[in-house]
Amino acid sequence: MSKPDHNTLKQSHMPFKHGASILPSVKIDSYNLRIRDKDGFIGDKANKAAFLEKVDYWRKQVDSHAAAKRLKMKDISKTDIDKILGGDDKLAQAIIWLAIHDFATDLSDVINRFLKEKKWEKTERIAVGGGLSESAAGQFAIAEAMVRLNSLGKKIELRPIEHLPDEAGLIGAVHLVPAWVLKGHDAMVGVDIGGTNIRAGIITWETRKKSPDISNAKVWKMDLWRHGEEDPSRGKALKRLIKMIKVLLESAEKEKIIVAPIVGIACPGLIESDGSIAAGGQNLPGNWEGESFNLAREIASSIPEIQGKDTFVVIHNDAVVQGLSQIPSMKDVRHWGILTIGTGLGNAKFTHNP
């Protein structure tokens, strides 16, 4: 029998597990829940593409007007949509408002269906993340969905995620590990791998009496690669990610930032305890699923040390990690959740540890 390599041994002796259901501050009751109805997965009714399809539908009802031509789905961005909402073109605004109304209706229906699941039934508050949540259009849709749910007797609060969506998936990584692991360090590496973008960053925190205060963790420096525009292979994507992390570590060392030897990774899908992706990674560049590819081992092999200490890697679902970034603002509720509106509709439900 062949011996496991050094990095395999390191990962097997980590003080934390990939995809764990019990974390230092919370229990993960559910994540990556995929509910189907007669039309397919219900989450597909409330993702980014669904909202743009609604804009396109209403645009086509007045296709010959100049306002409609400004709203072609192929070209429009959330920034463009927000500019229209704040502008003077009433016809274009009407198209956007109709899309917001329809999307809010579907979002409330999707959430209502989630709340019927046993693991979601006690949920008191849901943070909504993903790129759409930082736009005015997305925030109006979230607010309307909350009003609709409350009108149905579901006394639940919906609120946009507090951190910028680009940063939340990095900041949440600090809550994947026990605080004692971070003691004596100023920062750690966070990675957020999505269907369109890959982000890597250095997350820093304040230190009080030599212990890390991760309640106000923030991104010190970040690199973002829009791989969706290039359609790279898995190998190319991994190579680019490794380079991003190494450059960030070099920058931190120059600034004398003491980085913990931990890389926290957020990625889509069901995460196995060995760091492999069991399912749900279909939007990633190339094939990342199955036992034949282990992201944790790949990272640890390529970056075996951080500032002279053995590198440990911990991986969890991307919606889980975005949700973890909200822990400091969820202290007043016991049961809460996260929905991330992006390429898909990510989801996770949490209960604070006693």
Residue pairs with C-beta under 8 A, 6 or more apart in sequence:
4 12
5 301
6 304
7 297
7 300
7 301
7 304
8 297
10 300
10 310
10 311
10 312
11 274
11 275
11 296
11 297
11 300
11 312
11 313
14 312
14 314
15 177
15 178
15 181
16 176
16 177
16 178
16 181
16 314
17 273
17 314
18 271
18 272
18 273
18 274
18 275
18 296
18 314
18 315
18 316
19 270
19 271
19 272
19 273
19 315
19 316
19 317
20 28
20 273
20 316
21 27
21 28
22 28
22 353
23 175
23 176
23 324
24 175
24 177
24 178
24 179
24 353
25 175
25 324
25 327
25 352
25 353
26 175
26 324
26 327
26 350
26 351
26 352
26 353
27 350
27 351
27 352
27 353
28 320
28 348
28 349
28 350
29 119
29 120
29 335
29 349
29 350
29 351
30 117
30 119
30 120
30 347
30 348
30 349
31 317
31 319
31 320
31 347
31 348
31 349
32 268
32 269
32 270
32 280
32 317
32 319
32 346
32 347
32 348
33 114
33 117
33 119
33 120
33 347
33 349
34 41
34 43
34 280
35 41
35 42
35 43
35 113
35 114
35 117
36 42
37 113
39 45
42 109
42 110
42 113
43 110
43 344
43 345
43 347
44 50
44 344
44 345
45 106
45 107
45 109
45 110
46 103
46 106
46 107
46 110
46 339
46 341
46 345
47 341
47 342
47 343
47 344
47 345
48 130
48 131
48 132
48 341
48 342
48 343
49 343
50 103
50 106
51 99
51 103
51 132
51 137
51 138
51 141
51 341
52 73
52 76
53 73
54 98
54 99
54 102
54 103
55 71
55 73
55 76
55 81
55 95
55 96
55 99
56 71
56 72
56 73
57 99
57 102
58 94
58 95
58 98
58 99
59 68
59 71
59 72
59 73
59 95
60 68
62 68
62 91
62 95
65 91
67 89
67 91
67 92
67 95
68 91
68 92
68 95
70 76
70 80
70 84
70 89
70 92
71 84
71 92
71 95
71 96
78 131
78 132
78 134
78 135
78 137
78 138
79 135
81 96
81 135
81 136
81 137
82 135
82 136
82 137
84 92
84 93
84 96
85 93
85 96
85 136
85 137
86 136
87 93
96 137
99 137
100 137
100 140
100 141
100 144
101 144
103 141
104 140
104 141
104 142
104 144
104 145
104 148
105 145
105 148
107 141
107 142
107 145
108 144
108 145
108 146
108 148
108 149
108 152
110 345
111 126
111 145
111 149
111 154
111 156
111 158
111 339
112 149
112 152
112 154
114 120
114 123
114 337
114 347
115 121
115 123
115 154
115 156
119 349
120 337
120 349
122 334
122 335
122 351
123 156
123 335
123 336
123 337
123 349
124 156
124 157
124 333
124 334
124 335
124 336
125 156
125 157
125 158
125 159
125 330
125 333
125 336
125 337
126 156
126 157
126 158
126 159
126 336
126 337
126 338
126 339
127 159
127 160
127 161
127 162
127 323
127 326
127 330
127 336
127 337
127 338
127 339
128 138
128 142
128 158
128 159
128 160
128 161
128 338
128 339
128 340
128 341
129 160
129 161
129 165
129 168
129 319
129 322
129 323
129 338
129 339
129 340
129 341
129 346
130 161
130 165
130 339
130 340
130 341
130 342
130 346
131 165
131 341
131 342
132 138
132 141
132 341
132 342
133 139
133 142
133 160
133 161
133 165
133 341
134 160
134 164
134 165
138 160
138 341
139 160
142 158
142 159
142 160
143 158
145 158
146 156
146 157
146 158
149 156
149 158
150 156
161 168
161 322
161 325
161 326
161 338
162 168
162 325
162 326
162 329
163 171
163 325
163 326
165 322
165 340
166 197
166 199
166 222
166 224
167 201
167 218
167 219
167 222
167 325
168 321
168 322
168 325
168 326
169 190
169 192
169 194
169 199
169 266
169 318
169 321
169 322
169 325
170 190
170 191
170 192
170 199
170 200
170 201
170 203
170 219
170 222
170 266
171 190
171 203
171 217
171 218
171 219
171 325
172 190
172 264
172 266
172 320
172 321
172 322
172 323
172 324
172 325
172 326
173 188
173 189
173 190
173 191
173 203
173 264
173 265
173 266
173 314
173 321
173 324
174 182
174 188
174 190
174 203
174 205
174 212
174 214
174 217
174 264
175 214
175 324
175 325
175 327
176 264
176 314
176 316
176 321
176 324
177 188
177 262
177 264
177 314
179 211
179 212
179 214
181 260
181 262
182 188
182 205
182 212
182 214
182 260
182 262
183 210
183 211
183 212
184 210
184 258
185 212
185 258
185 259
185 260
186 204
186 205
186 207
186 257
186 258
186 259
187 202
187 203
187 204
187 205
187 220
187 252
187 257
187 258
187 259
187 260
188 202
188 203
188 259
188 260
188 262
188 263
188 264
189 200
189 201
189 202
189 203
189 245
189 248
189 249
189 259
189 262
189 263
189 264
189 306
190 200
190 201
190 202
190 203
190 219
190 263
190 264
190 265
190 266
191 198
191 199
191 200
191 201
191 241
191 245
191 263
191 264
191 265
191 266
192 198
192 199
192 200
192 265
192 266
192 267
192 318
192 321
193 241
193 265
193 266
193 267
193 268
193 284
193 318
194 267
194 268
194 283
194 318
194 342
194 343
195 228
195 268
195 283
195 284
195 342
195 343
195 344
196 226
196 227
196 228
196 342
196 343
197 224
197 225
197 226
197 227
197 228
198 224
198 225
198 227
198 237
198 240
198 241
198 244
199 222
199 223
199 224
199 225
200 222
200 223
200 241
200 244
200 245
200 248
201 219
201 220
201 221
201 222
201 223
201 248
202 219
202 220
202 221
202 222
202 248
202 249
202 251
202 252
202 257
202 259
203 217
203 218
203 219
203 220
204 217
204 218
204 219
204 220
204 257
205 212
205 213
205 214
205 216
205 217
205 218
206 212
206 213
206 216
207 213
215 327
215 328
216 328
217 325
220 252
220 257
221 248
221 251
221 252
223 244
223 247
223 248
225 240
225 241
225 244
227 237
227 240
227 285
231 285
232 240
232 285
232 286
233 285
233 286
234 284
234 285
234 286
234 287
234 288
234 293
235 286
236 285
237 284
237 285
237 286
238 298
238 302
241 299
242 299
242 302
242 303
245 263
245 299
245 303
246 303
249 259
249 303
249 306
249 307
252 259
253 259
253 307
258 307
259 306
259 307
260 306
261 305
261 306
261 307
261 309
261 310
261 311
261 312
262 306
262 311
262 312
262 313
262 314
263 299
263 303
263 306
263 311
263 312
263 313
263 314
264 314
264 315
264 316
264 321
265 295
265 296
265 299
265 313
265 314
265 315
265 316
266 315
266 316
266 317
266 318
266 320
266 321
266 322
267 277
267 281
267 284
267 288
267 295
267 315
267 317
267 318
268 277
268 280
268 281
268 283
268 284
268 317
268 318
268 344
268 346
269 277
269 278
269 279
269 280
269 281
269 288
269 289
269 317
270 277
270 278
270 279
270 280
270 317
271 277
271 278
271 315
271 316
271 317
272 278
274 294
274 296
275 294
275 295
275 296
275 297
275 313
275 315
276 289
276 290
276 291
276 293
276 294
276 295
276 296
277 288
277 289
277 290
277 293
277 295
278 289
278 290
279 289
280 289
280 317
281 287
281 288
281 289
282 289
283 343
283 344
287 293
288 295
295 313
295 315
296 313
296 314
296 315
297 313
299 311
299 313
300 311
300 312
300 313
303 311
304 310
304 311
305 311
317 346
317 348
318 340
318 346
319 338
319 339
319 340
319 346
319 347
319 348
320 338
320 348
322 338
322 340
322 346
323 337
323 338
323 348
323 350
326 336
326 338
330 336
330 350
330 352
331 352
333 352
334 351
334 352
335 349
335 350
335 351
336 349
336 350
337 347
337 348
337 349
337 350
338 346
338 347
338 348
338 350
339 345
339 346
339 347
340 346
340 347
